[in-house]
């Protein structure tokens, strides 16, 4: 029961990170797959987020 609770807790946290970054929250389910979770973390850490693209696009339009 504790493992289920921890799994849900981790998925909810990663879901919120994905949504705030501008990606679909469904990516958070990759955390439950042993090797895919590493790829997800590297992807979130090093990819240019859609939110960053929107901000840079707006700042270019202002200048």
TAJO-V950884 format. One record per backbone hydrogen bond with DSSP energy under -1.0 kcal/mol. CO is the residue of the C=O (numbers start at 1). NH is the residue of the N-H. Records with the same first field share a line. If there is no record, write none. Layout:
CO=NH, NH
This chain:
1=5
2=6
3=7
4=8
5=9
6=10
7=11
8=12
9=13
10=14
11=15
12=16
13=17
14=18
15=19
16=20
17=21
18=23
21=51
24=27
25=28
26=29
27=30
28=31
29=32
30=33
33=37
35=39
36=40
37=41
38=42
39=43
40=44
41=45
42=46
43=47
49=53
50=54
51=55
52=56
53=57
54=58
55=59
56=60
57=61
58=62
59=63
